[in-house]
Amino acid sequence: MESFSVRARLTLTKCILCFLLCLAVGFGLYGINALNASAKDVSLNSLPAVNALGFLRRARCAGSIFP
């Protein structure tokens, strides 16, 4: 590393930091995509079942079904 000029060392450091920044952004986007997929899964699969249970509970408390 002693043989490189200051300009070359700064350029190399800048390139490495740019690469690491791009890598961090890539991991962040991957994480956001995984989070979005999980949120869609919950909203499409789990939430309708919870809503149906809530409807049954309200209906039972009102006495319209399962007296």
N, CA, C and O of each residue as an XYZ file, in Angstrom:
268
protein
N       0.820     -1.187      0.000
C       0.000      0.000      0.000
C       0.866      1.253      0.000
O       0.404      2.328     -0.382
N       2.088      1.121      0.416
C       3.000      2.271      0.449
C       3.324      2.780     -0.949
O       3.637      3.958     -1.125
N       3.249      1.901     -1.943
C       3.627      2.312     -3.291
C       2.532      3.113     -3.998
O       2.798      3.767     -5.006
N       1.327      3.066     -3.485
C       0.235      3.810     -4.110
C       0.281      5.277     -3.700
O       0.682      5.613     -2.586
N      -0.128      6.126     -4.604
C      -0.173      7.549     -4.282
C      -1.384      7.840     -3.396
O      -2.266      6.996     -3.238
N      -1.416      9.012     -2.837
C      -2.532      9.409     -1.991
C      -3.819      9.419     -2.805
O      -4.872      9.003     -2.321
N      -3.732      9.888     -4.022
C      -4.913      9.931     -4.891
C      -5.446      8.524     -5.165
O      -6.658      8.308     -5.154
N      -4.564      7.582     -5.406
C      -4.979      6.205     -5.676
C      -5.613      5.581     -4.433
O      -6.618      4.877     -4.538
N      -5.033      5.834     -3.257
C      -5.597      5.297     -2.023
C      -6.978      5.884     -1.742
O      -7.892      5.165     -1.339
N      -7.127      7.191     -1.955
C      -8.432      7.819     -1.748
C      -9.471      7.281     -2.735
O     -10.623      7.054     -2.365
N      -9.071      7.081     -3.967
C      -9.986      6.540     -4.971
C     -10.402      5.119     -4.617
O     -11.575      4.764     -4.730
N      -9.447      4.314     -4.193
C      -9.749      2.938     -3.800
C     -10.691      2.923     -2.592
O     -11.644      2.145     -2.559
N     -10.430      3.769     -1.611
C     -11.286      3.852     -0.433
C     -12.692      4.284     -0.812
O     -13.674      3.748     -0.297
N     -12.788      5.251     -1.711
C     -14.097      5.729     -2.152
C     -14.854      4.620     -2.880
O     -16.060      4.465     -2.684
N     -14.180      3.867     -3.695
C     -14.827      2.757     -4.415
C     -15.311      1.678     -3.456
O     -16.407      1.143     -3.627
N     -14.508      1.355     -2.453
C     -14.898      0.341     -1.473
C     -16.104      0.819     -0.676
O     -17.038      0.051     -0.449
N     -16.094      2.072     -0.250
C     -17.225      2.612      0.499
C     -18.494      2.667     -0.348
O     -19.590      2.416      0.154
N     -18.349      2.992     -1.613
C     -19.503      3.013     -2.520
C     -20.088      1.610     -2.685
O     -21.305      1.427     -2.700
N     -19.203      0.632     -2.808
C     -19.648     -0.755     -2.918
C     -20.385     -1.188     -1.653
O     -21.438     -1.821     -1.738
N     -19.845     -0.855     -0.487
C     -20.497     -1.217      0.766
C     -21.848     -0.515      0.923
O     -22.798     -1.103      1.440
N     -21.930      0.726      0.483
C     -23.196      1.448      0.523
C     -24.228      0.774     -0.376
O     -25.381      0.607      0.023
N     -23.831      0.391     -1.565
C     -24.750     -0.304     -2.485
C     -25.193     -1.643     -1.902
O     -26.345     -2.046     -2.057
N     -24.275     -2.321     -1.235
C     -24.604     -3.594     -0.603
C     -25.624     -3.395      0.524
O     -26.567     -4.175      0.658
N     -25.431     -2.355      1.325
C     -26.368     -2.071      2.417
C     -27.747     -1.700      1.865
O     -28.765     -2.119      2.415
N     -27.786     -0.930      0.797
C     -29.067     -0.565      0.172
C     -29.760     -1.813     -0.376
O     -30.977     -1.954     -0.254
N     -28.992     -2.709     -0.972
C     -29.564     -3.957     -1.492
C     -30.183     -4.799     -0.394
O     -31.285     -5.324     -0.551
N     -29.463     -4.930      0.733
C     -30.020     -5.686      1.856
C     -31.265     -4.997      2.416
O     -32.220     -5.667      2.807
N     -31.258     -3.688      2.455
C     -32.430     -2.952      2.934
C     -33.639     -3.164      2.053
O     -34.745     -3.369      2.551
N     -33.440     -3.116      0.755
C     -34.553     -3.341     -0.178
C     -35.072     -4.769     -0.085
O     -36.275     -5.009     -0.180
N     -34.153     -5.714      0.103
C     -34.569     -7.104      0.274
C     -35.416     -7.254      1.540
O     -36.434     -7.945      1.531
N     -34.998     -6.613      2.613
C     -35.750     -6.687      3.861
C     -37.122     -6.051      3.741
O     -38.101     -6.585      4.263
N     -37.204     -4.918      3.059
C     -38.500     -4.259      2.862
C     -39.416     -5.135      2.015
O     -40.617     -5.207      2.273
N     -38.864     -5.794      1.015
C     -39.664     -6.682      0.173
C     -40.192     -7.866      0.984
O     -41.348     -8.259      0.828
N     -39.348     -8.434      1.851
C     -39.786     -9.551      2.694
C     -40.861     -9.095      3.670
O     -41.820     -9.826      3.919
N     -40.711     -7.903      4.221
C     -41.707     -7.356      5.138
C     -43.042     -7.123      4.426
O     -44.106     -7.398      4.981
N     -42.976     -6.620      3.211
C     -44.193     -6.394      2.425
C     -44.898     -7.718      2.131
O     -46.124     -7.795      2.200
N     -44.140     -8.748      1.808
C     -44.741    -10.059      1.536
C     -45.410    -10.618      2.789
O     -46.485    -11.213      2.710
N     -44.776    -10.428      3.942
C     -45.377    -10.906      5.190
C     -46.654    -10.141      5.520
O     -47.632    -10.732      5.978
N     -46.650     -8.850      5.293
C     -47.847     -8.045      5.559
C     -48.994     -8.460      4.640
O     -50.144     -8.529      5.074
N     -48.685     -8.736      3.375
C     -49.728     -9.205      2.458
C     -50.279    -10.550      2.905
O     -51.485    -10.784      2.832
N     -49.395    -11.442      3.370
C     -49.818    -12.755      3.831
C     -50.763    -12.629      5.019
O     -51.782    -13.317      5.083
N     -50.429    -11.764      5.944
C     -51.289    -11.567      7.117
C     -52.627    -10.985      6.700
O     -53.676    -11.430      7.166
N     -52.592     -9.986      5.820
C     -53.850     -9.337      5.445
C     -54.745    -10.238      4.602
O     -55.967    -10.096      4.647
N     -54.175    -11.148      3.847
C     -54.989    -12.008      2.990
C     -55.396    -13.312      3.661
O     -56.443    -13.866      3.328
N     -54.595    -13.819      4.598
C     -54.887    -15.127      5.187
C     -55.373    -15.050      6.630
O     -56.383    -15.667      6.970
N     -54.690    -14.321      7.464
C     -55.036    -14.317      8.890
C     -56.157    -13.347      9.221
O     -57.041    -13.670     10.014
N     -56.132    -12.190      8.637
C     -57.103    -11.163      8.997
C     -58.549    -11.546      8.681
O     -59.420    -11.261      9.502
N     -58.857    -12.169      7.549
C     -60.252    -12.580      7.320
C     -60.766    -13.569      8.368
O     -61.938    -13.521      8.743
N     -59.903    -14.457      8.838
C     -60.324    -15.407      9.866
C     -60.614    -14.686     11.176
O     -61.583    -15.008     11.863
N     -59.786    -13.721     11.519
C     -60.009    -12.945     12.742
C     -61.302    -12.134     12.620
O     -62.062    -12.037     13.583
N     -61.550    -11.561     11.463
C     -62.794    -10.820     11.249
C     -64.011    -11.733     11.376
O     -65.026    -11.339     11.948
N     -63.911    -12.950     10.844
C     -65.025    -13.893     10.945
C     -65.273    -14.277     12.399
O     -66.424    -14.387     12.821
N     -64.216    -14.479     13.160
C     -64.390    -14.801     14.581
C     -65.034    -13.634     15.326
O     -65.884    -13.834     16.193
N     -64.625    -12.426     14.984
C     -65.235    -11.253     15.608
C     -66.712    -11.150     15.277
O     -67.519    -10.798     16.136
N     -67.072    -11.455     14.031
C     -68.485    -11.432     13.635
C     -69.283    -12.458     14.421
O     -70.377    -12.169     14.906
N     -68.723    -13.670     14.546
C     -69.428    -14.711     15.300
C     -69.591    -14.315     16.762
O     -70.639    -14.562     17.358
N     -68.570    -13.706     17.337
C     -68.653    -13.293     18.742
C     -69.716    -12.212     18.923
O     -70.512    -12.269     19.860
N     -69.727    -11.219     18.015
C     -70.741    -10.165     18.114
C     -72.133    -10.732     17.929
O     -73.067    -10.344     18.631
N     -72.275    -11.657     16.977
C     -73.587    -12.245     16.723
C     -74.053    -13.076     17.913
O     -75.234    -13.072     18.262
N     -73.117    -13.788     18.531
C     -73.481    -14.610     19.685
C     -73.868    -13.724     20.867
O     -74.826    -14.021     21.580
N     -73.135    -12.650     21.071
C     -73.452    -11.731     22.173
C     -74.803    -11.049     21.935
O     -75.526    -10.746     22.885
N     -75.134    -10.813     20.681
C     -76.417    -10.187     20.371
C     -77.558    -11.186     20.446
O     -78.724    -10.796     20.507
N     -77.227    -12.485     20.442
C     -78.245    -13.527     20.567
C     -78.860    -13.949     19.265
O     -79.866    -14.658     19.271
N     -78.292    -13.537     18.128
C     -78.901    -13.897     16.857
C     -78.533    -15.302     16.405
O     -79.300    -15.934     15.680
N     -77.381    -15.799     16.818
C     -77.017    -17.186     16.511
C     -76.474    -17.837     17.781
O     -76.001    -17.137     18.676
N     -76.531    -19.099     17.868
C     -76.066    -19.879     19.001
C     -76.629    -19.355     20.327
O     -75.857    -18.927     21.185
N     -77.951    -19.377     20.515
C     -78.536    -18.811     21.742
C     -78.149    -19.549     22.991
O     -78.572    -19.175     24.085
